Amino acid sequence: MTQILIIESNSADLLAQGKSASGFFLRTFMALDPSMTIKVACPYAGPLADDIYDGVDGVVYTGSGVDWATNAPEAAPLRAEMERTFQQNRPVWGSCNGLQLAAVVLGGDVGASPNGFEIGPAKNITRSDPGAAHAMMAGRVDGWAVPCVHRDEVQKLPEGATLIAGNPHSPVQAMVYEAGGVDFWGTQYHPEMSMADVAASTGGKGLFRDGQDLTADLAVADTDDAAAARLGTSTSDLTLDTRARELINWLAHVKAR
């Protein structure tokens, strides 16, 4: 039986407000494989137990709604835990903040995208040449769209990392790092989230600032063809088996270890 440890990357304050990033993974993983067992831990709430990795087959770092970037002093507890995770010789997944966190921990850098927020679908994603041959992208066809919501992005890849995919908004939409005992796959987008999840996460117009408020379309795009088309995607791209393709491939990788 596969056991996954999810590292909740929202702060204790956000969790107290009912804002959990791990819930998206719990729902998606249970839909993909109800037989797996999952435990959740939050480094921002305090140091994790010494035996937290016992029996764990793979580790997930979630996205996050905190105000700070992964290279900020406030993110120190999360960086320290990822350093410990990488010493466990287990497959690690990171979505959004999780990808940015790995980039910083492994020697790269992050910053706010000069293109502003990317909210809704991350569109026109294409694989790099190494990405086209990597197991993470099995089943993907260039030009796909996936739910996303982010301000920061990876702006310098760690030495030894492999760029897997990018798009015009953020050149690093997916990367892997497979060296020195580290087995990390990650995406800037959120294969664990539906468009309705993105709508709920943006807090109405909140993140849109002076831009167009997409909330109404985001809320129904998973099943409404017209709304999905207005966002630049399709309902077929947003089905679980398609939007979660990278996570499906990662779980297969975990089970093959």
GIQUIRA-V653792 format. One record per residue. N is the residue number from 1. SS is DSSP state (2 for helix, 1 for strand, 0 for the rest). PSI is psi in radians with two decimals (none if undefined). OMEGA is omega in degrees with one decimal (* if undefined). Layout:
n=N ss=SS psi=PSI omega=OMEGA
n=N ss=SS psi=PSI omega=OMEGA
This chain:
n=1 ss=0 psi=2.24 omega=-178.7
n=2 ss=0 psi=2.34 omega=175.5
n=3 ss=1 psi=2.23 omega=-179.1
n=4 ss=1 psi=2.36 omega=171.7
n=5 ss=1 psi=2.14 omega=176.5
n=6 ss=1 psi=2.14 omega=175.5
n=7 ss=1 psi=1.86 omega=178.7
n=8 ss=0 psi=2.13 omega=-173.3
n=9 ss=0 psi=0.08 omega=169.4
n=10 ss=0 psi=2.68 omega=-179.1
n=11 ss=0 psi=2.88 omega=177.0
n=12 ss=2 psi=-0.61 omega=178.7
n=13 ss=2 psi=-0.76 omega=178.9
n=14 ss=2 psi=-0.67 omega=178.0
n=15 ss=2 psi=-0.65 omega=178.5
n=16 ss=2 psi=-0.40 omega=176.6
n=17 ss=0 psi=0.09 omega=179.7
n=18 ss=0 psi=0.29 omega=-177.4
n=19 ss=0 psi=1.61 omega=-178.9
n=20 ss=0 psi=2.29 omega=175.0
n=21 ss=0 psi=-0.36 omega=-178.7
n=22 ss=2 psi=-0.43 omega=-178.4
n=23 ss=2 psi=-0.58 omega=178.6
n=24 ss=2 psi=-0.72 omega=178.6
n=25 ss=2 psi=-0.72 omega=179.3
n=26 ss=2 psi=-0.83 omega=-179.1
n=27 ss=2 psi=-0.77 omega=-176.9
n=28 ss=2 psi=-0.78 omega=179.9
n=29 ss=2 psi=-0.70 omega=178.9
n=30 ss=2 psi=-0.57 omega=176.4
n=31 ss=2 psi=-0.61 omega=-178.2
n=32 ss=2 psi=-0.63 omega=-177.2
n=33 ss=0 psi=1.55 omega=-177.7
n=34 ss=0 psi=-0.23 omega=-177.3
n=35 ss=0 psi=-0.27 omega=-176.9
n=36 ss=0 psi=2.75 omega=174.0
n=37 ss=1 psi=2.55 omega=-174.0
n=38 ss=1 psi=2.38 omega=169.8
n=39 ss=1 psi=2.66 omega=-173.9
n=40 ss=1 psi=2.42 omega=177.5
n=41 ss=1 psi=2.63 omega=-175.9
n=42 ss=0 psi=1.83 omega=179.9
n=43 ss=2 psi=-0.49 omega=179.1
n=44 ss=2 psi=-0.35 omega=179.8
n=45 ss=2 psi=-0.14 omega=179.9
n=46 ss=0 psi=2.87 omega=-179.1
n=47 ss=0 psi=2.46 omega=179.9
n=48 ss=0 psi=2.72 omega=-177.9
n=49 ss=0 psi=2.63 omega=179.9
n=50 ss=0 psi=-0.54 omega=-175.9
n=51 ss=0 psi=0.31 omega=-173.9
n=52 ss=0 psi=-0.47 omega=-176.4
n=53 ss=0 psi=-0.04 omega=-179.8
n=54 ss=0 psi=2.22 omega=177.3
n=55 ss=0 psi=0.04 omega=-176.9
n=56 ss=0 psi=2.34 omega=179.3
n=57 ss=0 psi=-0.50 omega=-179.4
n=58 ss=1 psi=2.71 omega=-175.5
n=59 ss=1 psi=2.38 omega=179.2
n=60 ss=1 psi=2.32 omega=169.8
n=61 ss=1 psi=2.13 omega=-173.3
n=62 ss=0 psi=3.06 omega=165.6
n=63 ss=0 psi=-3.11 omega=-176.9
n=64 ss=0 psi=2.59 omega=177.3
n=65 ss=0 psi=0.27 omega=-179.8
n=66 ss=0 psi=2.83 omega=-177.1
n=67 ss=0 psi=-0.31 omega=-172.6
n=68 ss=0 psi=2.71 omega=176.7
n=69 ss=0 psi=2.91 omega=-175.7
n=70 ss=0 psi=-0.20 omega=175.8
n=71 ss=0 psi=0.10 omega=-178.6
n=72 ss=0 psi=2.73 omega=178.0
n=73 ss=2 psi=-0.61 omega=-178.0
n=74 ss=2 psi=-0.41 omega=-177.3
n=75 ss=2 psi=0.10 omega=-176.9
n=76 ss=2 psi=-0.75 omega=179.7
n=77 ss=2 psi=-0.63 omega=-179.6
n=78 ss=2 psi=-0.71 omega=177.8
n=79 ss=2 psi=-0.74 omega=-179.4
n=80 ss=2 psi=-0.68 omega=179.5
n=81 ss=2 psi=-0.67 omega=178.5
n=82 ss=2 psi=-0.64 omega=175.2
n=83 ss=2 psi=-0.72 omega=178.1
n=84 ss=2 psi=-0.69 omega=178.4
n=85 ss=2 psi=-0.78 omega=-177.3
n=86 ss=2 psi=-0.30 omega=177.3
n=87 ss=0 psi=-0.10 omega=-174.5
n=88 ss=0 psi=-0.14 omega=179.7
n=89 ss=0 psi=0.84 omega=176.9
n=90 ss=0 psi=2.68 omega=175.4
n=91 ss=1 psi=2.40 omega=-178.6
n=92 ss=1 psi=2.36 omega=175.3
n=93 ss=1 psi=2.53 omega=173.7
n=94 ss=1 psi=2.24 omega=174.0
n=95 ss=1 psi=2.28 omega=171.4
n=96 ss=0 psi=-1.82 omega=176.7
n=97 ss=2 psi=-0.60 omega=178.3
n=98 ss=2 psi=-0.68 omega=175.4
n=99 ss=2 psi=-0.82 omega=-179.2
n=100 ss=2 psi=-0.67 omega=178.7
n=101 ss=2 psi=-0.82 omega=179.9
n=102 ss=2 psi=-0.71 omega=179.2
n=103 ss=2 psi=-0.78 omega=-178.9
n=104 ss=2 psi=-0.82 omega=-178.1
n=105 ss=2 psi=-0.59 omega=-176.6
n=106 ss=0 psi=0.01 omega=173.3
n=107 ss=0 psi=0.09 omega=176.6
n=108 ss=0 psi=-2.78 omega=-179.4
n=109 ss=1 psi=2.79 omega=-179.5
n=110 ss=1 psi=2.88 omega=175.7
n=111 ss=1 psi=2.99 omega=178.1
n=112 ss=1 psi=2.35 omega=-180.0
n=113 ss=0 psi=2.33 omega=175.0
n=114 ss=0 psi=-0.23 omega=178.1
n=115 ss=0 psi=0.06 omega=179.2
n=116 ss=0 psi=-2.81 omega=179.5
n=117 ss=0 psi=2.53 omega=169.2
n=118 ss=1 psi=1.91 omega=-171.9
n=119 ss=1 psi=2.37 omega=-179.8
n=120 ss=1 psi=-2.11 omega=172.1
n=121 ss=1 psi=2.36 omega=163.8
n=122 ss=1 psi=1.99 omega=-169.6
n=123 ss=1 psi=2.79 omega=173.2
n=124 ss=1 psi=0.78 omega=176.5
n=125 ss=1 psi=2.34 omega=178.4
n=126 ss=1 psi=2.61 omega=-179.4
n=127 ss=1 psi=2.57 omega=167.0
n=128 ss=0 psi=3.01 omega=176.5
n=129 ss=2 psi=-0.81 omega=175.2
n=130 ss=2 psi=-0.61 omega=179.8
n=131 ss=2 psi=-0.64 omega=-179.4
n=132 ss=2 psi=-0.44 omega=-178.6
n=133 ss=2 psi=-0.03 omega=-174.5
n=134 ss=0 psi=2.54 omega=-177.8
n=135 ss=2 psi=-0.44 omega=179.2
n=136 ss=2 psi=-0.56 omega=-173.9
n=137 ss=2 psi=0.24 omega=177.7
n=138 ss=0 psi=2.19 omega=179.4
n=139 ss=0 psi=-0.11 omega=178.4
n=140 ss=0 psi=2.54 omega=174.5
n=141 ss=0 psi=2.33 omega=-175.4
n=142 ss=0 psi=2.48 omega=180.0
n=143 ss=0 psi=0.24 omega=-176.5
n=144 ss=1 psi=2.94 omega=179.3
n=145 ss=1 psi=2.46 omega=-176.4
n=146 ss=1 psi=2.57 omega=176.7
n=147 ss=1 psi=2.44 omega=178.5
n=148 ss=1 psi=2.77 omega=169.2
n=149 ss=1 psi=1.92 omega=-179.1
n=150 ss=1 psi=2.70 omega=172.2
n=151 ss=0 psi=-0.86 omega=-178.1
n=152 ss=1 psi=2.84 omega=179.4
n=153 ss=1 psi=2.86 omega=173.7
n=154 ss=1 psi=2.12 omega=-178.8
n=155 ss=1 psi=-0.20 omega=173.2
n=156 ss=1 psi=2.05 omega=177.9
n=157 ss=0 psi=2.50 omega=172.8
n=158 ss=0 psi=2.57 omega=174.0
n=159 ss=0 psi=2.25 omega=-178.0
n=160 ss=0 psi=-0.19 omega=176.4
n=161 ss=1 psi=2.76 omega=177.7
n=162 ss=1 psi=2.16 omega=174.0
n=163 ss=1 psi=2.21 omega=-176.5
n=164 ss=1 psi=-0.65 omega=-178.3
n=165 ss=1 psi=2.74 omega=177.1
n=166 ss=1 psi=3.05 omega=173.5
n=167 ss=0 psi=3.05 omega=-176.6
n=168 ss=0 psi=-0.48 omega=179.9
n=169 ss=0 psi=-0.85 omega=-177.1
n=170 ss=0 psi=1.92 omega=-176.0
n=171 ss=0 psi=-0.47 omega=177.0
n=172 ss=0 psi=1.65 omega=175.2
n=173 ss=0 psi=-0.30 omega=176.5
n=174 ss=1 psi=2.47 omega=175.6
n=175 ss=1 psi=2.79 omega=170.8
n=176 ss=1 psi=2.70 omega=173.1
n=177 ss=1 psi=1.99 omega=-174.2
n=178 ss=1 psi=1.32 omega=-178.2
n=179 ss=1 psi=2.70 omega=174.5
n=180 ss=0 psi=0.54 omega=-179.7
n=181 ss=0 psi=-0.06 omega=178.0
n=182 ss=1 psi=2.29 omega=179.1
n=183 ss=1 psi=1.48 omega=-174.6
n=184 ss=1 psi=2.30 omega=168.7
n=185 ss=1 psi=2.46 omega=178.7
n=186 ss=1 psi=2.74 omega=178.2
n=187 ss=1 psi=2.61 omega=173.0
n=188 ss=0 psi=-0.52 omega=179.0
n=189 ss=0 psi=-3.13 omega=-170.9
n=190 ss=0 psi=1.46 omega=176.8
n=191 ss=0 psi=-0.26 omega=179.4
n=192 ss=0 psi=-0.16 omega=-174.9
n=193 ss=0 psi=2.57 omega=169.3
n=194 ss=0 psi=2.96 omega=175.5
n=195 ss=2 psi=-0.60 omega=177.1
n=196 ss=2 psi=-0.62 omega=175.6
n=197 ss=2 psi=-0.71 omega=178.4
n=198 ss=2 psi=-0.75 omega=178.7
n=199 ss=2 psi=-0.78 omega=-179.5
n=200 ss=2 psi=-0.58 omega=-176.2
n=201 ss=2 psi=-0.42 omega=-176.8
n=202 ss=0 psi=-0.15 omega=178.0
n=203 ss=0 psi=0.86 omega=-177.9
n=204 ss=0 psi=-2.31 omega=-177.1
n=205 ss=0 psi=-0.32 omega=-175.2
n=206 ss=2 psi=-1.25 omega=-172.9
n=207 ss=2 psi=-0.19 omega=-174.8
n=208 ss=2 psi=-0.29 omega=178.4
n=209 ss=0 psi=-2.10 omega=-177.5
n=210 ss=0 psi=0.05 omega=-179.3
n=211 ss=0 psi=-3.10 omega=-179.7
n=212 ss=0 psi=2.33 omega=176.2
n=213 ss=0 psi=1.96 omega=-176.0
n=214 ss=0 psi=0.10 omega=-169.7
n=215 ss=2 psi=-0.75 omega=-177.0
n=216 ss=2 psi=-0.77 omega=178.8
n=217 ss=2 psi=-0.70 omega=179.4
n=218 ss=2 psi=-0.66 omega=-175.1
n=219 ss=2 psi=-0.44 omega=-174.6
n=220 ss=2 psi=-0.03 omega=-171.3
n=221 ss=0 psi=-0.42 omega=-179.0
n=222 ss=0 psi=-0.49 omega=-176.5
n=223 ss=0 psi=-0.09 omega=-176.9
n=224 ss=0 psi=1.93 omega=-175.5
n=225 ss=2 psi=-0.73 omega=-176.9
n=226 ss=2 psi=-0.76 omega=179.5
n=227 ss=2 psi=-0.74 omega=178.1
n=228 ss=2 psi=-0.73 omega=-180.0
n=229 ss=2 psi=-0.69 omega=178.3
n=230 ss=2 psi=-0.47 omega=179.0
n=231 ss=0 psi=-0.08 omega=179.0
n=232 ss=0 psi=0.41 omega=178.4
n=233 ss=0 psi=-2.82 omega=179.9
n=234 ss=0 psi=2.76 omega=179.1
n=235 ss=0 psi=-0.51 omega=178.8
n=236 ss=0 psi=-0.58 omega=176.1
n=237 ss=0 psi=-0.34 omega=-173.3
n=238 ss=0 psi=0.02 omega=174.2
n=239 ss=0 psi=2.69 omega=-176.6
n=240 ss=2 psi=-0.82 omega=-175.2
n=241 ss=2 psi=-0.41 omega=179.4
n=242 ss=2 psi=-0.90 omega=-176.5
n=243 ss=2 psi=-0.50 omega=-178.2
n=244 ss=0 psi=0.34 omega=-174.0
n=245 ss=2 psi=-0.78 omega=-178.3
n=246 ss=2 psi=-0.63 omega=177.3
n=247 ss=2 psi=-0.66 omega=175.5
n=248 ss=2 psi=-0.77 omega=179.1
n=249 ss=2 psi=-0.65 omega=178.9
n=250 ss=2 psi=-0.74 omega=178.5
n=251 ss=2 psi=-0.66 omega=176.0
n=252 ss=2 psi=-0.68 omega=177.7
n=253 ss=2 psi=-0.75 omega=178.1
n=254 ss=2 psi=-0.80 omega=-175.8
n=255 ss=2 psi=-0.41 omega=-179.4
n=256 ss=2 psi=-0.25 omega=-178.1
n=257 ss=0 psi=none omega=*
